[in-house]
Amino acid sequence: MANQSPIPVVVNGAGGKMGREVIKAVAGAPDMTLLGAIDLNPELLNKDAGEVAGCGPLEVPITNQFEPMLAMAAQEKVLGVMVDFTHPKTVYDSVRSAIAYGVRPVVGTTGLSVEQIQDLAEFAEKASTGCLIIPNFSIGMVLLQQAAIQASKYFDHVEIIELHHNQKADAPSGTAIQTAQMLAEMGKSFNPPSVAEEEKLAGARGSVANEGIRIHSVRLPGLIAHQEVMFGAPGQIYTLRHDTSDRACYMPGVLLSIRKVTQLKSLVYGLEKIL
Ligand SMILES: NC(=O)c1ccc[n+]([C@@H]2O[C@H](COP(=O)([O-])OP(=O)(O)OC[C@H]3O[C@@H](n4cnc5c(N)ncnc54)[C@H](O)[C@@H]3O)[C@@H](O)[C@H]2O)c1
């Protein structure tokens, strides 16, 4: 590792809450170098990415020039990686462009549809380019999901409650959708109705994801990112809960993903697949 050139990393969404954490983490990783920082926020244009992130100057100005930055990353001797923490509306196009340039995407932005992920998987496969889509980079969430899979063998009733800050654009969270998918893959249906329900207010019972699993989304200032999976059976409730109190919790997963994506030749979805 000591003799290898550092991995050049471009951060898309560099000025955001997650982007700033990623800049700090990459700056502190001896096997990585921050090649570029992109953000569309005009107030951040040309500001030093390190200063914006709060880790001191890194001599990398924030730019809004996405494609030229990808072209630069593509010319590096070592495979470049683009970490994306931007917005659900633009992430699909950004990831497709990165793959087209041969730059490996590590995608934290949530909100991609199943069809978009499938399309990106086919595109990455054709281009023999690694791509990681990780709805949640925290190890605690991976452990919660594994515990939920175990519990789902014994419980037929489950509801997911995800709680986030009120700046979050997509609902339900990518993690909640992924958790429901994982439980649905157990090959059984959940929540058989025991009564004819009538919603007096639309959405009161949440949204129905795969195999009858319900997801409820809470948005409040003061929250960061939290998820409960509640299993119920006659006479008992089994609750699994994960709370994020600092975005630093995602960084070991982000750094691991940057290292792993350079070894991949196709798209992989979920942190549990690369641990
Ligand atoms: N996978 C995970 O573990 C994880 C954890 C936290 C947040 N997220 C997701 O990451 C995303 C970003 O979250 P955040 O809290 O940092 O949001 P944020 O709003 O604080 O930051 C987003 C940043 O991206 C910039 N931006 C938006 N569109 C852009 C574009 N097309 N090109 C370049 N820059 C652009 C914005 O100007 C902003 O600075 C959300 O989708 C969120 O759900 C994922």
The ligand as an SDF file (V2000), in Angstrom:
LIG
                    3D

 44 48  0  0  0  0  0  0  0  0999 V2000
  -25.8700    6.5300    1.8470 N   0  0  0  0  0  0  0  0  0  0  0  0
  -25.7990    7.0810    3.0490 C   0  0  0  0  0  0  0  0  0  0  0  0
  -25.2970    6.4750    4.0170 O   0  0  0  0  0  0  0  0  0  0  0  0
  -26.3230    8.4710    3.2270 C   0  0  0  0  0  0  0  0  0  0  0  0
  -26.1450    9.1550    4.4300 C   0  0  0  0  0  0  0  0  0  0  0  0
  -26.6140   10.4620    4.5220 C   0  0  0  0  0  0  0  0  0  0  0  0
  -27.2310   11.0620    3.4310 C   0  0  0  0  0  0  0  0  0  0  0  0
  -27.3990   10.3500    2.2820 N   0  0  0  0  0  0  0  0  0  0  0  0
  -27.9910   10.9490    1.0840 C   0  0  0  0  0  0  0  0  0  0  0  0
  -27.0110   11.7770    0.4600 O   0  0  0  0  0  0  0  0  0  0  0  0
  -27.6570   12.8300   -0.2550 C   0  0  0  0  0  0  0  0  0  0  0  0
  -27.0620   14.1780    0.1730 C   0  0  0  0  0  0  0  0  0  0  0  0
  -27.3380   14.3810    1.5400 O   0  0  0  0  0  0  0  0  0  0  0  0
  -26.8230   15.6960    2.3140 P   0  0  0  0  0  0  0  0  0  0  0  0
  -27.4470   15.6200    3.6660 O   0  0  0  0  0  0  0  0  0  0  0  0
  -25.3530   15.8320    2.1960 O   0  0  0  0  0  0  0  0  0  0  0  0
  -27.5450   16.8320    1.4550 O   0  0  0  0  0  0  0  0  0  0  0  0
  -27.1500   18.3720    1.3330 P   0  0  0  0  0  0  0  0  0  0  0  0
  -28.3530   19.0550    0.7740 O   0  0  0  0  0  0  0  0  0  0  0  0
  -26.5680   18.8840    2.6040 O   0  0  0  0  0  0  0  0  0  0  0  0
  -25.9710   18.3840    0.2510 O   0  0  0  0  0  0  0  0  0  0  0  0
  -26.1400   18.1870   -1.1270 C   0  0  0  0  0  0  0  0  0  0  0  0
  -25.1100   19.0510   -1.8480 C   0  0  0  0  0  0  0  0  0  0  0  0
  -25.1080   18.6810   -3.2260 O   0  0  0  0  0  0  0  0  0  0  0  0
  -25.1070   19.8660   -4.0140 C   0  0  0  0  0  0  0  0  0  0  0  0
  -25.7290   19.4930   -5.2880 N   0  0  0  0  0  0  0  0  0  0  0  0
  -27.0300   19.2510   -5.5530 C   0  0  0  0  0  0  0  0  0  0  0  0
  -27.1810   18.8550   -6.8410 N   0  0  0  0  0  0  0  0  0  0  0  0
  -25.9330   18.8250   -7.3730 C   0  0  0  0  0  0  0  0  0  0  0  0
  -25.4290   18.4760   -8.6450 C   0  0  0  0  0  0  0  0  0  0  0  0
  -26.2150   18.0570   -9.6240 N   0  0  0  0  0  0  0  0  0  0  0  0
  -24.0880   18.5700   -8.8500 N   0  0  0  0  0  0  0  0  0  0  0  0
  -23.2470   18.9630   -7.8580 C   0  0  0  0  0  0  0  0  0  0  0  0
  -23.6800   19.3350   -6.6250 N   0  0  0  0  0  0  0  0  0  0  0  0
  -25.0130   19.2440   -6.3900 C   0  0  0  0  0  0  0  0  0  0  0  0
  -25.8860   20.8940   -3.2060 C   0  0  0  0  0  0  0  0  0  0  0  0
  -25.5240   22.2160   -3.6010 O   0  0  0  0  0  0  0  0  0  0  0  0
  -25.4300   20.5600   -1.7870 C   0  0  0  0  0  0  0  0  0  0  0  0
  -24.2630   21.2810   -1.4250 O   0  0  0  0  0  0  0  0  0  0  0  0
  -29.1480   12.6680    0.0250 C   0  0  0  0  0  0  0  0  0  0  0  0
  -29.7260   11.9250   -1.0340 O   0  0  0  0  0  0  0  0  0  0  0  0
  -29.1770   11.8480    1.3040 C   0  0  0  0  0  0  0  0  0  0  0  0
  -30.3530   11.0820    1.4320 O   0  0  0  0  0  0  0  0  0  0  0  0
  -26.9630    9.0800    2.1700 C   0  0  0  0  0  0  0  0  0  0  0  0
  1  2  1  0
  2  3  2  0
  2  4  1  0
  4  5  1  0
  4 44  2  0
  5  6  2  0
  6  7  1  0
  7  8  2  0
  8  9  1  0
  8 44  1  0
  9 10  1  0
  9 42  1  0
 10 11  1  0
 11 12  1  0
 11 40  1  0
 12 13  1  0
 13 14  1  0
 14 15  2  0
 14 16  1  0
 14 17  1  0
 17 18  1  0
 18 19  2  0
 18 20  1  0
 18 21  1  0
 21 22  1  0
 22 23  1  0
 23 24  1  0
 23 38  1  0
 24 25  1  0
 25 26  1  0
 25 36  1  0
 26 27  1  0
 26 35  1  0
 27 28  2  0
 28 29  1  0
 29 30  1  0
 29 35  2  0
 30 31  1  0
 30 32  2  0
 32 33  1  0
 33 34  2  0
 34 35  1  0
 36 37  1  0
 36 38  1  0
 38 39  1  0
 40 41  1  0
 40 42  1  0
 42 43  1  0
M  CHG  2   8   1  16  -1
M  END
$$$$
